[in-house]
């Protein structure tokens, strides 16, 4: 009976394993998105640093007011783009965190089900061992005893 309980749980275990694999794939997807967002942010920050250094180069030779306004305007737009990219990175990191939690729950469910199935299998094995031992005991009692004389 315990063996049949384990067999009945097999489809449930399969479904839980599929859900866990889906959670792993989803988490991998979000990890990729975080890496892309981090890379974009690093590129934007590097570009801002490079662009800021132009002030030192151009400023030493003198600049016009129009150039300075354009420079400051573009630097402000670049700052806005960096802020937006930081928000995007945070959003992707939140998605990654949520997907990691979902995977951990799915993994725990699979592990719990596997342990339950193993317990049912162990119980079935113990019952079968007891049944065999009882049968052997009954058979040994039925055998005619030989007189040693």
LINGI-V697647 format. One line per field, one symbol per residue. ss: DSSP state (H for helix, E for strand, C for the rest). psi: psi as a letter, one per 30 degrees, with the letter a starting at -180 (. if undefined). burial: # if it has 16 or more other ideal C-beta (glycine too) atoms within 10 Angstrom, else .. A space follows every 10 residues. Layout:
ss->???
psi->???
burial->???
//
This chain:
ss->CHHHHHHHHH HHHHHHHHHH HHHHHHHHHH HHHHHHHHHH HHHHHHHHHH HHHHHHHHHH HCCCHHHHHH HHHHHHHHHH HHHHHHHHHH HHHHHHHHHH HHHHHHHHHH HHHHHHHHHH HHHHHHHHHH HHHHHHHHHH HHCCCCCCC
psi->eeefeeeffe eeeeeeeeee eeeeeeeeee eeeeeeeeee eeeeeeeeee eeffeeeeef fklleeeeee eeeeeeeeee eeeeeeeeee eeeeeeeeee eeeeeeeeee eeeeeeeeee eeeeeeeeee eeeeeeeeef ffkkkkkf.
burial->.#...#..#. ..#..##.## ..#..##..# #.##..#... #..#...#.. .......... .......... #......#.. .#..#..##. .##.##..#. .##..##.## ..#...#..# ...#...... .......... .........
//
